[in-house]
Amino acid sequence: MFIGRASLSGGAGTLPEAIVGGLVLGVPNDGMNLLGVGTDGQQVVKGLALLVTVGFDVWQVHVRFTAQLRPRLAEGGAPSCRSRIWN
């Protein structure tokens, strides 16, 4: 999930969620300005925040995909990649 639930995998975000997401990045930026943090430090903090957010989004998509695929595998509906390679 990126800012305001606008995900790379097809988000379902709304305008209020996007506004809150913008505030999540904007408020710490203003706070770092008030604390006298340099621009380099601010860029590092923003970059780390985005990396954590993207990583969480990728993990969430993986968990959702795995949960959808697991019942199919239990029924024998989808062959595994290993059986295609080794047989």
C-alpha positions in Angstrom: 0.0 0.0 0.0 1.5 3.3 -1.0 0.2 6.7 0.1 -3.5 6.6 0.7 -4.0 2.9 -0.3 -3.0 3.6 -3.9 -1.1 0.4 -4.5 0.9 -0.8 -7.4 -1.3 -3.9 -7.5 -4.4 -1.9 -8.0 -5.3 0.2 -5.0 -8.8 1.1 -3.8 -7.9 4.4 -2.2 -10.2 7.3 -1.7 -9.5 11.1 -1.6 -9.5 11.3 2.2 -7.0 8.4 2.4 -4.8 10.2 -0.1 -4.9 13.4 1.9 -3.9 11.5 5.1 -1.1 9.8 3.1 0.1 13.2 2.0 0.1 14.4 5.6 2.0 11.4 6.7 4.9 12.5 4.5 4.3 16.3 4.9 4.1 16.6 8.6 7.4 14.8 9.4 9.0 17.0 6.7 7.9 20.1 8.4 9.0 18.7 11.7 12.4 18.0 10.4 12.6 21.5 9.0 11.8 22.9 12.4 14.4 20.7 14.1 17.0 21.9 11.6 17.6 18.6 9.9 19.4 19.1 6.6 18.0 18.3 3.2 20.1 15.2 2.9 18.8 13.8 6.1 15.2 14.6 5.1 15.6 12.8 1.8 17.0 9.8 3.6 14.1 9.7 6.1 11.6 10.1 3.2 13.3 7.4 1.2 13.3 5.0 4.1 9.6 5.7 4.7 8.8 4.9 1.1 10.9 1.8 1.1 9.1 0.5 4.2 5.8 1.3 2.6 6.6 -0.4 -0.7 8.0 -3.4 1.1 4.8 -3.7 3.2 2.7 -3.5 0.0 4.7 -6.3 -1.7 4.4 -8.4 1.4 0.7 -7.8 1.6 0.1 -8.8 -2.0 2.2 -11.9 -1.5 0.2 -13.0 1.5 -3.1 -12.3 -0.3 -2.0 -14.2 -3.4 -0.8 -17.2 -1.3 -4.0 -17.3 0.6 -6.0 -17.4 -2.7 -3.7 -20.1 -4.2 -3.5 -22.4 -1.1 -7.1 -23.8 -1.5 -6.5 -24.5 -5.2 -3.3 -26.4 -4.4 -5.1 -28.4 -1.7 -7.7 -29.5 -4.3 -5.0 -30.4 -6.8 -6.2 -27.8 -9.2 -3.0 -26.0 -9.9 0.2 -27.9 -10.6 3.3 -26.8 -8.8 6.3 -25.4 -10.6 8.5 -28.2 -9.3 6.4 -30.9 -10.9 6.8 -29.1 -14.3 10.6 -28.9 -13.9 11.4 -32.3 -12.6 9.0 -34.5 -14.5 
